[in-house]
Amino acid sequence: MLLAAWPQVMLFVIFAGYALLGPAERLVGLFSKVAGKRPLPKTEQPVNDSKV
């Protein structure tokens, strides 16, 4: 309905959102990689009790 009411504005919003989606996903991916590589503090590190 908004597209029919303001076609120029809504098409701009749709295409701009689509264009910004790629860089936004890239940034989220980079931040998640950085957050995943942090070492755990010594009190929270998993303990391996298996002996071979």
C-alpha positions in Angstrom: 0.0 0.0 0.0 2.9 2.4 0.8 4.4 1.5 -2.6 1.2 2.6 -4.3 0.9 5.8 -2.2 4.6 7.0 -2.6 6.2 4.9 -5.3 9.4 6.9 -5.7 10.1 7.1 -2.0 9.3 3.5 -1.3 11.3 2.2 -4.2 14.3 4.2 -3.0 13.9 2.8 0.5 13.7 -0.7 -0.8 16.7 -0.5 -3.1 18.8 1.4 -0.6 18.0 -1.2 2.1 19.0 -4.0 -0.3 22.2 -2.2 -1.2 23.1 -1.7 2.4 22.3 -5.3 3.3 25.6 -6.7 1.9 28.0 -4.4 3.8 25.9 -4.9 7.0 26.1 -8.7 6.7 29.9 -8.4 6.1 30.3 -6.3 9.2 28.2 -8.7 11.3 30.3 -11.6 10.0 33.6 -9.8 10.9 32.4 -8.9 14.4 31.2 -12.5 15.0 34.6 -13.9 14.0 36.4 -11.4 16.2 34.1 -12.2 19.2 34.5 -16.0 18.6 38.4 -15.9 18.7 38.6 -14.4 22.2 40.1 -16.9 24.7 38.0 -17.9 27.6 39.2 -16.7 31.1 41.0 -19.4 33.0 38.0 -20.0 35.3 35.8 -20.8 32.3 38.0 -22.9 30.2 36.7 -26.4 29.5 38.5 -29.3 31.2 39.5 -32.4 29.3 39.4 -35.4 31.6 39.8 -38.1 28.9 43.1 -40.0 29.1 44.3 -42.2 26.3 
